């Protein structure tokens, strides 16, 4: 919860680059390995400045961590199978959370999750980014990412190699998913959940 006028109290307070504050329980934000270590090194830590993160991203980090504290996100395979979306793997809340982000905030949240070392959030946002970029040419990916310069020949070859499977789905993809007429989710096959620990 944001509390821009009072950056203190019993909860840990995350301070955005613009000075806006977000208070959150220590037990909840410890999903961030970066902040967990900071709190372990100094038990008196109350205010945690995050000078490279804007308020919009921190707000989403807090929202994610608070929900994760009572409903852990299910496992997302890598790569996501052709023809499947995030809704086939994670619970509805997580799918809605990431699908509602505009591209700018999505990539900002990827940076925040990586910086704060929040593995489940990084997995979710990277999966969404992958689905956005899937089946696009290097030039189309450059436009989506807002890159003015063209990719180097080496990077372009690597991109074409990595996304080739998405443009030519394996022949068994559809038959595997619809073999009995019902789309199968990963939960039905494995029952796995995403864990914050490697």
Secondary structure, 3 states (H helix, E strand, C coil): CECCCCCCCCCEEEECCCCCEEEECHHHHCCCHHHHHHHHHCCCCCEEECCCCCHHHHHHHHHHHHHHCCCCCECCCCCCCCCCCHHHCCCHHHHHHHHCCCHHHHHHHHHHHHHHCCHHHHHHHHHHHHHHHCCCCHHHHHHHHCCCCCCCHHHHHHHHHHHHHHHCCCCHHHHHHCCCCCCCCHHHHCCCECCCCC
